[in-house]
């Protein structure tokens, strides 16, 4: 053939089509990532002889549906037995581990969590290696994400748009294993397309929703966290912080910057941290903050007004910083805090939907709610020193949940409460508020028997 290699490569798809035209074929197209590839190779299925079969593997279910694929099957991760067999084939050249390597092999299999790519790469890299090399490799995997795995898994990540990438990283760093409704609620304020993006990530097999909980493969989660770690060697210059050692370092040493968008300290963390009074002064873009076991013996100069979600369990001061005016705040949660008064005067918090101050035993009164008209949940359970509920609560027409259980010092409620949407009133005060309320009072307050 008088054709050079460049001409052949340029027309390779057309050549394949001509070779397969009107023949009975079994055509396997692996790792398809572009609809044009399917159109070029098998766009006209009538061109194949009857009885032909086309098998396509792809990361995106939408790509297959656009092409009119008759039947799709979602591949499941390998079970432990099959995973050990695949790993052993690569590491030992047979389907079971060498004697003395069984326990180590199972460690790698457990970490791979059924992902064939990881099993093959790790098994191949350990072929003919001694046990010291195996242990060294395992230790490195636990401390640093495997670069080869990262490179392969990032293919799907790189095809997402910027908003989709941000939401994927949010979930990888903060929300894996959380209820879907919680994830949507938490991110809705500062991620514009959260519902649609979750659907996109599911289609790309980067996310699953099971029993209404959001999950991703542990290696995809590690990939997301590795991407964030690569933003900077300094934790305070990364967009997301989730490791206690990084969070405590930044808060103790006041090294946070405007790059930080989210900080979430795992509730299981038992270590305590003393926070620098200026720790948040440079975090102008911090939107999501969740802390506990963080103390402020020298006070707190400020909190970022950019915050949209604030949860600080055991907040150790009696008030919030004076200049704190987060006009985009959606949820404020300070359970078991030492807060005496949340704020004084009228604050314009028109986006605020949730206030949780349960078991804040020093709280004596609620704030003025006039400019908090979108408040839906108010939880004051166990606020034993609460004496006064501000009269402005009467005009919170969107309030759905009010919890005043064990508010033992509360002596009265504002009259003529007009909470038209109130569904739940948990008001089990000791001795029914000293006889202040009866069923007729509850009827007047809520507009119906509960």
N, C-alpha and C positions, 0 to 999 in steps of 0.2 A: 504494500500500500504506500503510495506516494504522499503520506501525510506525516508531519512531524509530531512530536509529543505534545506540543502546545495545542495544536488543532484537536488532537484526540481528547485531551483533558477538557477543552472548552465544550466539546459536544458529547461528553461521556454519557449524559442522561439520555440524549437522543439516540445514541448508539444502543444503550441498554433496551430502550423501548422497541427499537427495530428488531433486536435479537429475540425479544420475548413475544413479539406480536403474533397473535393467533396460536399461541402454544399453551398447553396445559402446564401451569407452573405452580411451584410453591415459593412464594417471594417473601423474604423476611427483611424488613426495614427496621434497623435497630437505632434507638436513640434519635428519633426524628424531632427536630425542634423548630421547623419552619414549614408552614402549609404549602409553600411553593415546591418543596421537595416531593411531597405527595402528589401534587398536581402534575409535575413533570414525569414522575415514574409510573404512577398508576391512576392518573386523573380519569382516564377513560377505561373503566373496568371491562367494557365490552370488547376491548382489544385482546383480552385473554380468552383462551379456549374454555369451554364449560368444564367444571370440576376444579378450576384453579383456586388457590387459597393465598391470601395475602395476610401476613402477620406483621403488625406494627407495634413497636415499643416507643413510648414517648412519656415525657414527664407531665405534659399538659393534657388533661381529659378534653378540654375545650377544642384543642387542635384536632383530636380524633373525631369529635362530634361535628365539627365544621366540614370534615371530609366525608361525612355520612357513613362512618364505620358502624357496621351492623351490631357488633357485640363487643363490649369492653369488659375487661377483667382487671381489677386492682390487685397488683401483686402484693402479697403479704410478706412481712419480714420472716426470715428463716427461724424455725424453732431451734432450741439449743442443740438437739442431736444432729440436725442437718448442718447447723452452723459449725459445730465441732468437726464434722466430716469434711466440709469445704476447707476450713482452716488447716486441717491436717494434710489434705492433698497438696496444699501449697507449701506447707512447712516441712513435711516429712515424705512426700511423694506417695502416700497411701492414706486411707480414710480413717486412721486412728493415730493418736499421738504415741511417740516413743515412751517407754517406761521411764519415769522420772520427770517427764514433761507434762503429765496429765493435768496437774493442778495449775501450772503456769498457762497451759493452753486454754483452760476453762476461764482463767482471768481475762485473757484477750477476747474470748468468745462473749463473755459477759459484757465487756466494755463496748464491743461492736454492736451489741443489741440487735442481732439478726441482719445487719447491713452487709450484703455480699461484697461490696466494694472494699470496705475496711478489712474484712476477713481475708480477701485475696491479697491485698497490698501488705498487710502485716504478716501473713503467713509466708509470702514470698521473701520478705525482707529478713525473716528469721531462719530461712533454710540453711542448715548446717551450722547454725550459730550455737555457742555453748550456753549454759544456764545463766552465767553472769551477764552475757549480752541480752538474754531474754529479760532478765530482771531490770537491767538498765533501760531497755526499750519500754517496758511497762511503766517504769517511773517517769520517763519523759512524757509518755502519753497522758499521764495524770496531771502533769504540771504544764504541758504545752501541747496545743492541738497539732496533730500531724499535718505537716505542710502539703503533702501529696493529697491527702483526703480533703483538706481545705480547698485546694485548687480545683478538684473535681466537683465538690459540692457547691462551690461558689458560682458554677455555671448558671444555675437557676436563679440564684440571688442577683447576679449581675443583670439579668433580663427584667427585673422588676423596676418600676419607676421609683422616684425618690420617696414619695409618700408610702408606697408599699414596702420599700426597704426599711423605712423608719419604724413602721408598725411591726414588721418581722423582728427587728432588733428589740423593740419594746417587749414583745412577747418572749423572745429568747432570754432576755435578761431578767424580766420581772414576773411574767404571767403564765408560764407553763404550769399546767396542773390547776389553773384557776377556772371558776365557772365562767362560761362564755358571757353571760349577762354582766358579770362583774368586769370582765375585760372591756366590753363595749362601753359600759358606763364610765370606767376609769379613763379610757382613751378618747371618748367622744368629744370632750371639750377642746382638745388640741390636735386631734387627727381627724381631718375632715371626711375621710372615706373609710371609716373603720369597718362598717358592715360589709361593704363591697370588697374590701381588701381581704377580709377573712375568707370570703368565698374564693377569691383569686388564689390565695395561699393554699387552700384546700385543693383546688384544681391542679395546682403545680406540685401537689404531694409534699408540700413543705409544712403542712399543718393538718391536724385531724381534730374533729369534735366528737367526743364519745361521752354519752350520758350528760350532755350539755357542759362538758369540761373541755378546755382547750389543751391539746397535747402536741408535741413535736418530738421526733426522734432525738435521742440524747446527743447524737453526733451533729445533728442540725443545730441543736441548741448550743453545743460547744463551738460550732462554726460561727454562729451569730456573736457569741461572747468574744471569740478570737478576733473578729472583725472590729469590735469595739476596743479591745486591748491594743490593737494595732494603730489606733488613732494617735496614741502618745505613750511614751514611757512613763509620764507623770499621771497618776490617777486623776488629779484635779483638772487635767486638760482633756479628759474623755467625756463623751456625751452621757454615759450611763455608769452608775456605780452600784454594785450589788454584793461585793465581797466585803465582809466586816473589816478586814485589815486595810482595805483601800479607803472605805468610808471613814474609819476612825483616824487614819493618817491625815486625810483631807480636813476633817473637822478639828482635830487637835492642833494642826500646824497652819491652818488658815491658807491652804494652797488651792482652794477651789477657784475656778475661773468661769467666764461666760459660756464656755463650751459645755458645762454640765447642764443636762436637761432633766435627769431623773436620778434619785437616790432612794434605794429600797433596802432596808436592813431586815434580814430574815428574822421572823419572830422567834425562831428557835435559838438565836444567838444570845448567850448568857453573859458575855463579857460587857463591862460597862466602859463608858468613854466620857471624858471631860471635854466639852466643846469650847473652842476659842470664841470669845464674845463677838468677834468680827467674822466668824467662819462663813457666813452667807453673804457678806458684803459685796463680793465680786461675782456672785452667781446670778447675773441679771436674767438669764434664760431658764432658770430652774422652774419646772412646771409640776413635777411630781416628787413629793417628799414623804417618806415613811420611815419613822425612827422609833426606837425605844431604848431604854438603858443609856440615855445620853443626858448628861448633867451639865448644869450651867452655874457653877459656883461664882463665876465672875459676871453673871448676867448675859443678856443677849442684845446686841446693838440693833439688829434688824433681821427681818425675814424678807425674802424676795417678793415683790409685788406681782411677779410673773406667775406665782403659784396658782395652779388650778386644782390640785389635790394636796391636802395636808393632813397627815396622820402622825401624831406624836404621842404615843402612849406613855403616860407618866410624865408629861411636860412639867418641869420642876419649878416654874415661876408662877406668880399670882396673876399675871396679865400678859398679853401679847405686846410686842414692841410698839411704841407709840406711832411710828411711821408706817405701820403695816396696813396697806390699803389694796389688797389683791382684788381688783374689780372683775377678774375672770374666775375667781375661786368657785368651784362647784361643790366640793365636799370638805368639811372641817371636822376632824375627829381627834379629840383629846381626852380619851377615857383615862380614868385613874390619875388625872392631873391635879395640880395644886391651884388651878385657876380659881380666883374669887369672883371676877367679873370679866366676861369675854371681851366686851368693849363698852365704852361710854359714849353717850350721845347717839346720833343717827349716822349709820354707815350705809353707803350705797352698795349693797351686795346683791344685785338683781339676778345674778347667775347662781347664787348659792342655793343648793337643793337639800343638802344634808348637814345637820349639826349633831355630833355625838359627843356628849360630855358625861357619859355614865360613870358613876362612882368617883366623880370629882367632889370629894367630901368638903372642900372649902368653898365651893360655889354658893353664893348667897342670893344672887338674883340673876335673871335672864336679861339680855340686852333689849334695846328698842328694835322691834322687827318691822318698822314702817317701810323701810326700803329693802326688805328681804322677801318680796312678794311671791317669789317662786319656791320658797321653802316647802319641801315635801315630807321631810322626816326630822323629828326633834326627839332625841333620846336623852333623858335626864335621870334615868334610873339610878337609884342609890346616891343621889346628891343630897346627903343628909342635912346639910346646912342651908339648903335652898328655902328661902322664906317668901320671896316675891317673884311672881311671874308677871312680866311687863304687860300692861293692858293692851299693847299693840298686837298681842297674839290673837286678839279677837278678829282681826282683818286678814288673817292668813288663809285665804280661801282655797289654796292648793295643798294644804297640809293633809297628808294621808296617814301619818303615824305619829302619835304622841305617847311617850312612855314616861310616866311619873311614878313608877313603882318605887317604894321605899324612900320617897321624899318626905321624911318624917317630920321635918320642921315647917312644911308648907301648910299654911293656915287658911288660905282662901284662893279662889280662882277669879279672874276677871269675869264679870257678868256678861251675858249676851254674846258668848263666843260664836262667831259666824264662820266656823271652819266647815264650809259646805261639802268638801270632799273627804272629810275625816272618816277613815274606815276602821281604825283601831285606836282605842284609848285604854292604855294600860295604866290604871290609876288605882293600884292596890295599896293605898296609904294605910299606915297603922291606925286602926280603929276608925276607918273611913273618914280620915281628916277630922277626928274628934267630933264626928257626927255632922260635919258640914254638908256632906253630899248624901243624897238618897237617889233612888232610881228616877224620880221625877226631875231631879237636877241634871242627871246624866242625859235624860231625854231632851231637856232644854239645851244642853251644851252641844250635843251631837246631832240632834234632829231625829234620832231614832234609837231604839233599844239595841244594845250591842250583844 
